[in-house]
Amino acid sequence: MLKERLKTLPVKFRQLPDPAGDCGDTLVFFLNSQEQAAERFPQVAVDHHDHSFGYQMNRSRIVVVDHPGTIFLKTMAANIPSVIFFDCRHWDFRPEAEPYLDLLRQAGIFYDTPQAAARQVAQVYDQVDAWWLSRSVQDSRKGFVNHFALSSPDWNRQWVKAITQELHEVQARLITMSL
């Protein structure tokens, strides 16, 4: 039933490498070639890089990402409905990231397997906005973004402030060590 449901969804495959260089390395799943995508998923349309990844991402009902990289951070920061899946055993995370990944799991955003992610996509696809805009999903997304994908028009001032503060702390530790 899940495979049949997924066959009805409009899916696009975007091949690597991305000639536009805009980090658009996956829209739905990661395969090595258009031929492999066409063979395994004949109903899948191929994105020929006619538009930037950002353009395609913003036009998507839901973006599915297979690794914890830039694309996922971009979709979270831009508040674009997204599902991510990857095996945590293959990625290193700071211990402080675990509670945020758990929140994304609870909200139905993060999954450990592609099958679980596919079930979520099939379940929410017809009512993506109801799921994505729910308080629990938005609270989880915002918590994650505030720690790992913060964006701001005033980013340069915030960076200068953070770097300056870090330098002062390092300087204070060095002075303390020399006493």
N, C-alpha and C positions, 0 to 999 in steps of 0.2 A: 504494500500500500504506500509506503514512504517513497519508494522509487517511482511509482506511478505519479504521486503528487509532485515530486520534484521535476518530473518530465514536463509538467504543465507550466512551470515557472520560466519567465523570460531571463535567461542566463547569458552572460557574455564572458568570453575567454580573452584575456589580454596577454600576449606572448612576451617572454623575456628574450633578450634585454629590451628595455623600453627605449626606442630611438629618440624619443623626446627628452629623455633624461629627467623626467619629472617624478621619479620614484614610483611610478604606477606599475608595480610589479604583479599585482593580482587584483582582480575584481571579485572573483568567486573561489577559485581554486588554483593550485599551483601545478602546472604541467609544463613539460619542456618545449612543446611545439604545437603549432596549429594542427598538424596532422594527427598528433596523439590526442588532442582534444576532440577533433572531428571523429576519430575512430571510436573513442570511448564514450563520447557524448554527442551523437549526431544532431540532436536538437539544439545544441548550443551554438549561438552566433559568435563569430569571431570579430573582435575589436581590432581594426586595422590601424589604430593610432591616428585616426582622422581628427581626433580631438585630444586635448590634454587629459591626463588622468583626473585632475581636479574637476574638469568639466563632466567627465563620465561619472565620477563619484557623486557629485552634486545632483545628478539626474537619476541616481539609483534609488529604488525603493528601500533596499537594504544592501549593505556591503558585507561580504563575508571574507575574512582575512585568515590566512593559515599560519601566521607567525607574529610574534610581538615586536613589530618594527614600526617604522615611520608612518606607514599607511594607517595602521590602527590608531596611533596617536593623533593623526590628522582627522580621522573620522570622529574620534571621541571629542576632540577640541571643537570641531565644527558642528557637533550635535547631529551627526548623520547616523541614522539607524544602522547598527553594526552587530555582527556576531563574529567572534574570534575563536579559533580552536588551535591548540598546539599541545604537545606533550611537555609538561613542565620539567621532566627529567632531562630534556635536551637543551634547556635554557637556564642560565644563571640569573637569579634575581636577588636583590638586596632583601634581607629579612623584613624590612619595613614595607616591602611591596605585598607580602602575603595577605594582610588583611584587606587590601584593596582588590586583589585578585579574587578573594573570597566573596567580597561584595558584588563583583562583576558576575561571579558564578551564580549567586543567589538571585541576581536580577535577570538571569537568562542571557547574558552577553558573552560570557566566557565558558568554553567547554574544553575538555581534555581530548576529545576524539572528533573526527569529522562526522561520524554518524550521529553523535549527540547534537552537534551544531546543525546538521541537516534536518533533524527532527524539529529543532527550534524554529528554523527558517520556515519549514512547512507549516508549523503550528501558527506562527504569527503573521505570515505573509499577507493574508487577506485583511488583517487589521493591524498593520505595522505601527501606525500612529498611536492607536490605543495602548499597545504594549510599550512603545518607545517613550511616549510622553507621560507614562504613569509615574507617580511620585517615587516609587521604589527604584525604578530604572534610572530616572533622572538624578536622584540623590546619589546612587552608586556611581553613575557616570561623572557627576560633578566632583565627587570626592576623589575619584581616580584622576580626573583632569587637573584638579588643583594641586596634586602632588607630582604628576608625571607628564602633563601635556598643557601646562598653563600657557595661554597666549594673551597678549595685551597690546594695545596700540602704544603703550608706554613701556614696552619691554626693555628698551635700552637704559632708561633710568633705573628700572628695577634690577637689571644686571649689574650696573655700576654700583648700586647700593649693596647688593649681595656680595660682590667681589671685594668691595672696600671693607665690609664687615668681616669677611673671611680673612683678609690681609691683616686687619687689626687684631684679630684673635690669634693668628699665627705669630705676629710680632709680640703680643703679650706672652705667649707660651715661650718664645725664644728668650725674652727678657727674664722670665721666671727661671728658666733652665740655667741661665748664665749666672744667677745670683748664688 
